[in-house]
Amino acid sequence: MEKRDYETLAAFRYELRKFLAFSEEAAEEHGLEVQQYLALLAIEGYPGRDWVTIGELAERLRIAHHSAVGLVDRLETGKLVKRTPATDDRRRVLVKLTARGRNKLSRLASAHHEELQTVGPLLVGLLTQVTARPRRS
């Protein structure tokens, strides 16, 4: 790799970290931990339906099953999600956003979308540079 490749990778990582820091701050401003925001987004954004199992949530967030259970506990305490047993297998728990959870997610997602309008083109440009050059050792 050449010096400019390292510079591009470093710039991409820096801009990505800035966006992630924005996300953490936005979540805090709305009274959530960033992991709680990500959970709400993962639930509502799950392909083809508006609920997830605990296992699916754990996979989407790349956390351990027991960590997902604790996260859902906190979200349920805040009345942001509701758990219901699956009708076909009562051992399986389905997690769905409440109206309050959807409202909070909507406000946060709008803020993220707005931020991406600014940082997105820069990230795309840097990513294009990273992927356009053949990698040399």
N, CA and C atoms as an extended XYZ file, in Angstrom:
411
Properties=species:S:1:pos:R:3:atomname:S:1:resname:S:1:resid:I:1 pbc="F F F"
N         0.845       -1.188        0.000 N   MET     1
C         0.000        0.000        0.000 CA  MET     1
C         0.880        1.237        0.000 C   MET     1
N         0.362        2.255       -0.608 N   GLU     2
C         1.088        3.518       -0.679 CA  GLU     2
C         0.580        4.475        0.390 C   GLU     2
N         1.331        5.521        0.623 N   LYS     3
C         0.992        6.532        1.626 CA  LYS     3
C        -0.420        7.060        1.412 C   LYS     3
N        -0.786        7.360        0.183 N   ARG     4
C        -2.117        7.920       -0.087 CA  ARG     4
C        -3.224        6.923        0.264 C   ARG     4
N        -2.945        5.609        0.150 N   ASP     5
C        -3.931        4.599        0.543 CA  ASP     5
C        -4.190        4.655        2.047 C   ASP     5
N        -3.113        4.804        2.817 N   TYR     6
C        -3.255        4.929        4.273 CA  TYR     6
C        -3.995        6.216        4.636 C   TYR     6
N        -3.685        7.280        3.922 N   GLU     7
C        -4.351        8.555        4.180 CA  GLU     7
C        -5.853        8.455        3.913 C   GLU     7
N        -6.211        7.783        2.819 N   THR     8
C        -7.627        7.623        2.479 CA  THR     8
C        -8.337        6.747        3.505 C   THR     8
N        -7.710        5.655        3.881 N   LEU     9
C        -8.306        4.784        4.910 CA  LEU     9
C        -8.472        5.529        6.229 C   LEU     9
N        -7.453        6.295        6.599 N   ALA    10
C        -7.513        7.059        7.851 CA  ALA    10
C        -8.620        8.107        7.789 C   ALA    10
N        -8.751        8.782        6.651 N   ALA    11
C        -9.800        9.796        6.497 CA  ALA    11
C       -11.182        9.152        6.567 C   ALA    11
N       -11.335        7.994        5.918 N   PHE    12
C       -12.623        7.295        5.954 CA  PHE    12
C       -12.973        6.913        7.389 C   PHE    12
N       -12.015        6.340        8.097 N   ARG    13
C       -12.234        5.926        9.496 CA  ARG    13
C       -12.581        7.133       10.367 C   ARG    13
N       -11.888        8.233       10.147 N   TYR    14
C       -12.140        9.456       10.915 CA  TYR    14
C       -13.561        9.964       10.690 C   TYR    14
N       -13.980       10.051        9.442 N   GLU    15
C       -15.327       10.528        9.137 CA  GLU    15
C       -16.392        9.579        9.669 C   GLU    15
N       -16.124        8.287        9.594 N   LEU    16
C       -17.047        7.299       10.139 CA  LEU    16
C       -17.170        7.460       11.650 C   LEU    16
N       -16.050        7.646       12.332 N   ARG    17
C       -16.069        7.843       13.795 CA  ARG    17
C       -16.824        9.117       14.158 C   ARG    17
N       -16.660       10.167       13.342 N   LYS    18
C       -17.397       11.401       13.610 CA  LYS    18
C       -18.897       11.150       13.516 C   LYS    18
N       -19.312       10.370       12.517 N   PHE    19
C       -20.733       10.063       12.396 CA  PHE    19
C       -21.209        9.231       13.584 C   PHE    19
N       -20.408        8.269       14.004 N   LEU    20
C       -20.787        7.440       15.152 CA  LEU    20
C       -20.854        8.279       16.435 C   LEU    20
N       -19.952        9.243       16.581 N   ALA    21
C       -20.000       10.144       17.740 CA  ALA    21
C       -21.276       10.991       17.684 C   ALA    21
N       -21.622       11.470       16.495 N   PHE    22
C       -22.882       12.197       16.327 CA  PHE    22
C       -24.053       11.322       16.786 C   PHE    22
N       -24.045       10.056       16.375 N   SER    23
C       -25.121        9.136       16.710 CA  SER    23
C       -25.246        8.950       18.220 C   SER    23
N       -24.110        8.806       18.890 N   GLU    24
C       -24.116        8.660       20.346 CA  GLU    24
C       -24.697        9.905       21.011 C   GLU    24
N       -24.266       11.075       20.561 N   GLU    25
C       -24.759       12.324       21.141 CA  GLU    25
C       -26.248       12.517       20.874 C   GLU    25
N       -26.691       12.219       19.669 N   ALA    26
C       -28.114       12.365       19.331 CA  ALA    26
C       -28.965       11.439       20.194 C   ALA    26
N       -28.515       10.218       20.382 N   ALA    27
C       -29.262        9.271       21.218 CA  ALA    27
C       -29.362        9.806       22.646 C   ALA    27
N       -28.237       10.284       23.182 N   GLU    28
C       -28.235       10.830       24.545 CA  GLU    28
C       -29.173       12.020       24.674 C   GLU    28
N       -29.191       12.880       23.662 N   GLU    29
C       -30.082       14.045       23.688 CA  GLU    29
C       -31.552       13.624       23.726 C   GLU    29
N       -31.851       12.433       23.219 N   HIS    30
C       -33.218       11.912       23.235 CA  HIS    30
C       -33.444       10.937       24.394 C   HIS    30
N       -32.510       10.910       25.333 N   GLY    31
C       -32.678       10.100       26.535 CA  GLY    31
C       -32.415        8.615       26.343 C   GLY    31
N       -31.635        8.255       25.325 N   LEU    32
C       -31.333        6.843       25.071 CA  LEU    32
C       -29.834        6.602       25.033 C   LEU    32
N       -29.455        5.377       25.337 N   GLU    33
C       -28.096        4.919       25.061 CA  GLU    33
C       -28.054        4.644       23.557 C   GLU    33
N       -26.889        4.768       22.949 N   VAL    34
C       -26.795        4.521       21.508 CA  VAL    34
C       -27.239        3.089       21.187 C   VAL    34
N       -26.946        2.132       22.062 N   GLN    35
C       -27.340        0.741       21.821 CA  GLN    35
C       -28.866        0.604       21.812 C   GLN    35
N       -29.544        1.424       22.597 N   GLN    36
C       -31.001        1.395       22.597 CA  GLN    36
C       -31.550        1.917       21.270 C   GLN    36
N       -30.958        3.008       20.766 N   TYR    37
C       -31.365        3.517       19.462 CA  TYR    37
C       -31.136        2.452       18.387 C   TYR    37
N       -29.975        1.827       18.409 N   LEU    38
C       -29.664        0.800       17.415 CA  LEU    38
C       -30.629       -0.371       17.505 C   LEU    38
N       -31.062       -0.711       18.708 N   ALA    39
C       -32.041       -1.787       18.874 CA  ALA    39
C       -33.384       -1.392       18.265 C   ALA    39
N       -33.836       -0.182       18.540 N   LEU    40
C       -35.106        0.282       17.955 CA  LEU    40
C       -35.027        0.258       16.433 C   LEU    40
N       -33.916        0.718       15.902 N   LEU    41
C       -33.720        0.734       14.451 CA  LEU    41
C       -33.689       -0.692       13.889 C   LEU    41
N       -33.011       -1.592       14.579 N   ALA    42
C       -32.929       -2.987       14.118 CA  ALA    42
C       -34.304       -3.657       14.125 C   ALA    42
N       -35.114       -3.345       15.116 N   ILE    43
C       -36.454       -3.942       15.203 CA  ILE    43
C       -37.338       -3.423       14.078 C   ILE    43
N       -37.430       -2.113       13.973 N   GLU    44
C       -38.320       -1.528       12.968 CA  GLU    44
C       -37.795       -1.758       11.547 C   GLU    44
N       -36.480       -1.867       11.423 N   GLY    45
C       -35.879       -2.046       10.114 CA  GLY    45
C       -35.647       -3.493        9.718 C   GLY    45
N       -36.168       -4.428       10.513 N   TYR    46
C       -35.957       -5.832       10.170 CA  TYR    46
C       -36.711       -6.148        8.874 C   TYR    46
N       -36.063       -6.832        7.940 N   PRO    47
C       -36.695       -7.081        6.636 CA  PRO    47
C       -37.992       -7.883        6.726 C   PRO    47
N       -39.043       -7.343        6.135 N   GLY    48
C       -40.289       -8.078        5.964 CA  GLY    48
C       -41.257       -8.096        7.127 C   GLY    48
N       -40.865       -7.532        8.262 N   ARG    49
C       -41.798       -7.506        9.397 CA  ARG    49
C       -41.373       -6.440       10.406 C   ARG    49
N       -42.247       -6.169       11.370 N   ASP    50
C       -41.966       -5.107       12.334 CA  ASP    50
C       -41.687       -5.649       13.734 C   ASP    50
N       -41.199       -6.854       13.834 N   TRP    51
C       -40.816       -7.456       15.100 CA  TRP    51
C       -39.596       -8.339       14.879 C   TRP    51
N       -38.914       -8.639       15.995 N   VAL    52
C       -37.767       -9.545       15.953 CA  VAL    52
C       -37.823      -10.463       17.166 C   VAL    52
N       -37.093      -11.556       17.071 N   THR    53
C       -36.874      -12.383       18.262 CA  THR    53
C       -35.645      -11.821       18.976 C   THR    53
N       -35.454      -12.225       20.206 N   ILE    54
C       -34.274      -11.798       20.956 CA  ILE    54
C       -33.005      -12.245       20.217 C   ILE    54
N       -33.014      -13.462       19.709 N   GLY    55
C       -31.855      -13.982       18.987 CA  GLY    55
C       -31.539      -13.169       17.742 C   GLY    55
N       -32.577      -12.775       17.013 N   GLU    56
C       -32.372      -11.956       15.818 CA  GLU    56
C       -31.811      -10.582       16.183 C   GLU    56
N       -32.322      -10.021       17.259 N   LEU    57
C       -31.823       -8.727       17.715 CA  LEU    57
C       -30.357       -8.840       18.119 C   LEU    57
N       -30.028       -9.889       18.842 N   ALA    58
C       -28.636      -10.103       19.245 CA  ALA    58
C       -27.735      -10.197       18.018 C   ALA    58
N       -28.173      -10.921       17.026 N   GLU    59
C       -27.388      -11.067       15.796 CA  GLU    59
C       -27.226       -9.724       15.081 C   GLU    59
N       -28.312       -8.984       14.947 N   ARG    60
C       -28.265       -7.698       14.247 CA  ARG    60
C       -27.341       -6.707       14.950 C   ARG    60
N       -27.318       -6.746       16.275 N   LEU    61
C       -26.485       -5.818       17.044 CA  LEU    61
C       -25.101       -6.382       17.334 C   LEU    61
N       -24.908       -7.672       16.970 N   ARG    62
C       -23.623       -8.349       17.201 CA  ARG    62
C       -23.270       -8.365       18.682 C   ARG    62
N       -24.266       -8.735       19.511 N   ILE    63
C       -24.069       -8.847       20.950 CA  ILE    63
C       -24.529      -10.230       21.402 C   ILE    63
N       -24.155      -10.592       22.601 N   ALA    64
C       -24.553      -11.882       23.159 CA  ALA    64
C       -26.057      -11.889       23.453 C   ALA    64
N       -26.636      -13.082       23.424 N   HIS    65
C       -28.078      -13.233       23.673 CA  HIS    65
C       -28.474      -12.602       25.006 C   HIS    65
N       -27.715      -12.887       26.064 N   HIS    66
C       -28.074      -12.344       27.384 CA  HIS    66
C       -27.969      -10.818       27.408 C   HIS    66
N       -27.070      -10.246       26.607 N   SER    67
C       -26.977       -8.782       26.516 CA  SER    67
C       -28.211       -8.211       25.822 C   SER    67
N       -28.707       -8.920       24.813 N   ALA    68
C       -29.930       -8.491       24.124 CA  ALA    68
C       -31.121       -8.548       25.069 C   ALA    68
N       -31.161       -9.560       25.926 N   VAL    69
C       -32.249       -9.664       26.905 CA  VAL    69
C       -32.221       -8.453       27.833 C   VAL    69
N       -31.042       -8.090       28.334 N   GLY    70
C       -30.919       -6.926       29.211 CA  GLY    70
C       -31.302       -5.638       28.510 C   GLY    70
N       -30.916       -5.521       27.258 N   LEU    71
C       -31.253       -4.342       26.464 CA  LEU    71
C       -32.762       -4.237       26.278 C   LEU    71
N       -33.404       -5.337       25.958 N   VAL    72
C       -34.865       -5.346       25.798 CA  VAL    72
C       -35.534       -5.050       27.136 C   VAL    72
N       -34.979       -5.548       28.231 N   ASP    73
C       -35.518       -5.227       29.563 CA  ASP    73
C       -35.553       -3.707       29.760 C   ASP    73
N       -34.437       -3.033       29.435 N   ARG    74
C       -34.363       -1.576       29.618 CA  ARG    74
C       -35.326       -0.850       28.680 C   ARG    74
N       -35.430       -1.326       27.456 N   LEU    75
C       -36.363       -0.707       26.510 CA  LEU    75
C       -37.804       -0.908       26.942 C   LEU    75
N       -38.098       -2.071       27.493 N   GLU    76
C       -39.455       -2.352       27.960 CA  GLU    76
C       -39.790       -1.490       29.187 C   GLU    76
N       -38.819       -1.300       30.061 N   THR    77
C       -39.018       -0.433       31.225 CA  THR    77
C       -39.348        0.991       30.783 C   THR    77
N       -38.715        1.426       29.693 N   GLY    78
C       -38.976        2.758       29.148 CA  GLY    78
C       -40.209        2.819       28.260 C   GLY    78
N       -40.935        1.705       28.185 N   LYS    79
C       -42.158        1.608       27.378 CA  LYS    79
C       -41.897        1.881       25.887 C   LYS    79
N       -40.720        1.465       25.418 N   LEU    80
C       -40.353        1.656       24.021 CA  LEU    80
C       -40.572        0.400       23.194 C   LEU    80
N       -40.599       -0.758       23.851 N   VAL    81
C       -40.877       -2.027       23.179 CA  VAL    81
C       -41.826       -2.848       24.031 C   VAL    81
N       -42.418       -3.828       23.374 N   LYS    82
C       -43.294       -4.767       24.072 CA  LYS    82
C       -42.893       -6.175       23.646 C   LYS    82
N       -42.822       -7.061       24.625 N   ARG    83
C       -42.528       -8.479       24.363 CA  ARG    83
C       -43.815       -9.269       24.391 C   ARG    83
N       -43.932      -10.187       23.442 N   THR    84
C       -45.067      -11.109       23.462 CA  THR    84
C       -44.563      -12.492       23.082 C   THR    84
N       -45.138      -13.522       23.686 N   PRO    85
C       -44.745      -14.876       23.288 CA  PRO    85
C       -45.246      -15.174       21.874 C   PRO    85
N       -44.471      -15.917       21.115 N   ALA    86
C       -44.894      -16.317       19.769 CA  ALA    86
C       -46.065      -17.279       19.902 C   ALA    86
N       -47.010      -17.191       18.978 N   THR    87
C       -48.184      -18.056       19.046 CA  THR    87
C       -47.839      -19.506       18.707 C   THR    87
N       -46.828      -19.701       17.852 N   ASP    88
C       -46.472      -21.056       17.447 CA  ASP    88
C       -45.513      -21.742       18.413 C   ASP    88
N       -44.784      -20.971       19.204 N   ASP    89
C       -43.822      -21.533       20.154 CA  ASP    89
C       -43.674      -20.546       21.302 C   ASP    89
N       -44.351      -20.829       22.406 N   ARG    90
C       -44.398      -19.879       23.511 CA  ARG    90
C       -43.038      -19.661       24.181 C   ARG    90
N       -42.047      -20.485       23.849 N   ARG    91
C       -40.698      -20.265       24.378 CA  ARG    91
C       -40.013      -19.118       23.644 C   ARG    91
N       -40.472      -18.825       22.449 N   ARG    92
C       -39.901      -17.760       21.636 CA  ARG    92
C       -40.602      -16.448       21.948 C   ARG    92
N       -39.807      -15.398       22.124 N   VAL    93
C       -40.350      -14.083       22.460 CA  VAL    93
C       -40.188      -13.144       21.270 C   VAL    93
N       -41.269      -12.447       20.936 N   LEU    94
C       -41.251      -11.466       19.852 CA  LEU    94
C       -41.171      -10.072       20.463 C   LEU    94
N       -40.330       -9.239       19.906 N   VAL    95
C       -40.128       -7.877       20.407 CA  VAL    95
C       -40.574       -6.903       19.320 C   VAL    95
N       -41.443       -5.987       19.713 N   LYS    96
C       -42.017       -5.022       18.774 CA  LYS    96
C       -42.002       -3.639       19.418 C   LYS    96
N       -41.858       -2.600       18.599 N   LEU    97
C       -41.878       -1.239       19.130 CA  LEU    97
C       -43.289       -0.858       19.558 C   LEU    97
N       -43.354       -0.063       20.601 N   THR    98
C       -44.614        0.558       21.004 CA  THR    98
C       -44.756        1.858       20.203 C   THR    98
N       -45.886        2.517       20.340 N   ALA    99
C       -46.072        3.818       19.680 CA  ALA    99
C       -45.019        4.804       20.173 C   ALA    99
N       -44.742        4.764       21.451 N   ARG   100
C       -43.706        5.639       22.022 CA  ARG   100
C       -42.338        5.324       21.416 C   ARG   100
N       -42.026        4.043       21.258 N   GLY   101
C       -40.762        3.637       20.663 CA  GLY   101
C       -40.642        4.083       19.215 C   GLY   101
N       -41.740        3.937       18.454 N   ARG   102
C       -41.736        4.369       17.052 CA  ARG   102
C       -41.553        5.887       16.957 C   ARG   102
N       -42.179        6.616       17.857 N   ASN   103
C       -42.062        8.074       17.860 CA  ASN   103
C       -40.618        8.500       18.131 C   ASN   103
N       -40.005        7.896       19.141 N   LYS   104
C       -38.621        8.229       19.483 CA  LYS   104
C       -37.683        7.835       18.340 C   LYS   104
N       -37.904        6.666       17.771 N   LEU   105
C       -37.084        6.213       16.645 CA  LEU   105
C       -37.230        7.164       15.457 C   LEU   105
N       -38.428        7.589       15.185 N   SER   106
C       -38.672        8.486       14.057 CA  SER   106
C       -37.877        9.782       14.196 C   SER   106
N       -37.892       10.360       15.390 N   ARG   107
C       -37.151       11.608       15.619 CA  ARG   107
C       -35.649       11.394       15.464 C   ARG   107
N       -35.153       10.306       16.022 N   LEU   108
C       -33.717       10.021       15.935 CA  LEU   108
C       -33.292        9.660       14.516 C   LEU   108
N       -34.087        8.861       13.842 N   ALA   109
C       -33.757        8.476       12.465 CA  ALA   109
C       -33.745        9.695       11.554 C   ALA   109
N       -34.655       10.631       11.779 N   SER   110
C       -34.673       11.871       10.995 CA  SER   110
C       -33.393       12.664       11.209 C   SER   110
N       -32.941       12.739       12.454 N   ALA   111
C       -31.690       13.445       12.753 CA  ALA   111
C       -30.509       12.760       12.071 C   ALA   111
N       -30.500       11.435       12.082 N   HIS   112
C       -29.425       10.686       11.432 CA  HIS   112
C       -29.466       10.874        9.918 C   HIS   112
N       -30.650       10.868        9.365 N   HIS   113
C       -30.788       11.060        7.922 CA  HIS   113
C       -30.266       12.440        7.521 C   HIS   113
N       -30.610       13.421        8.315 N   GLU   114
C       -30.142       14.783        8.057 CA  GLU   114
C       -28.612       14.855        8.111 C   GLU   114
N       -28.016       14.227        9.109 N   GLU   115
C       -26.562       14.210        9.243 CA  GLU   115
C       -25.917       13.483        8.065 C   GLU   115
N       -26.555       12.415        7.616 N   LEU   116
C       -26.015       11.665        6.475 CA  LEU   116
C       -26.067       12.471        5.181 C   LEU   116
N       -26.980       13.420        5.091 N   GLN   117
C       -27.018       14.292        3.918 CA  GLN   117
C       -25.711       15.076        3.803 C   GLN   117
N       -25.111       15.383        4.948 N   THR   118
C       -23.857       16.125        4.972 CA  THR   118
C       -22.655       15.199        4.834 C   THR   118
N       -22.576       14.205        5.674 N   VAL   119
C       -21.384       13.351        5.720 CA  VAL   119
C       -21.407       12.236        4.670 C   VAL   119
N       -22.578       11.853        4.221 N   GLY   120
C       -22.706       10.744        3.281 CA  GLY   120
C       -21.884       10.895        2.014 C   GLY   120
N       -21.999       12.023        1.318 N   PRO   121
C       -21.211       12.176        0.095 CA  PRO   121
C       -19.698       12.068        0.339 C   PRO   121
N       -19.238       12.590        1.472 N   LEU   122
C       -17.817       12.487        1.804 CA  LEU   122
C       -17.418       11.032        2.024 C   LEU   122
N       -18.237       10.285        2.772 N   LEU   123
C       -17.955        8.865        3.010 CA  LEU   123
C       -17.982        8.068        1.709 C   LEU   123
N       -18.947        8.353        0.862 N   VAL   124
C       -19.039        7.652       -0.427 CA  VAL   124
C       -17.797        7.943       -1.262 C   VAL   124
N       -17.385        9.201       -1.284 N   GLY   125
C       -16.191        9.576       -2.044 CA  GLY   125
C       -14.945        8.865       -1.543 C   GLY   125
N       -14.777        8.833       -0.227 N   LEU   126
C       -13.615        8.150        0.345 CA  LEU   126
C       -13.674        6.653        0.091 C   LEU   126
N       -14.860        6.069        0.250 N   LEU   127
C       -15.012        4.634        0.005 CA  LEU   127
C       -14.732        4.304       -1.458 C   LEU   127
N       -15.170        5.158       -2.338 N   THR   128
C       -14.894        4.968       -3.767 CA  THR   128
C       -13.384        4.985       -4.024 C   THR   128
N       -12.685        5.904       -3.372 N   GLN   129
C       -11.231        5.953       -3.527 CA  GLN   129
C       -10.567        4.686       -3.005 C   GLN   129
N       -11.032        4.218       -1.866 N   VAL   130
C       -10.446        3.010       -1.265 CA  VAL   130
C       -10.654        1.802       -2.160 C   VAL   130
N       -11.832        1.675       -2.735 N   THR   131
C       -12.147        0.488       -3.521 CA  THR   131
C       -11.704        0.590       -4.974 C   THR   131
N       -11.412        1.792       -5.445 N   ALA   132
C       -11.051        1.987       -6.845 CA  ALA   132
C        -9.602        1.598       -7.144 C   ALA   132
N        -8.736        1.777       -6.155 N   ARG   133
C        -7.322        1.484       -6.384 CA  ARG   133
C        -7.037        0.022       -6.099 C   ARG   133
N        -6.277       -0.619       -6.969 N   PRO   134
C        -5.866       -1.999       -6.672 CA  PRO   134
C        -4.983       -2.017       -5.430 C   PRO   134
N        -5.220       -2.991       -4.599 N   ARG   135
C        -4.458       -3.096       -3.350 CA  ARG   135
C        -3.083       -3.675       -3.633 C   ARG   135
N        -2.094       -2.992       -3.078 N   ARG   136
C        -0.719       -3.498       -3.201 CA  ARG   136
C        -0.176       -3.748       -1.806 C   ARG   136
N         0.548       -4.776       -1.657 N   SER   137
C         1.133       -5.106       -0.339 CA  SER   137
C         2.373       -4.300       -0.078 C   SER   137
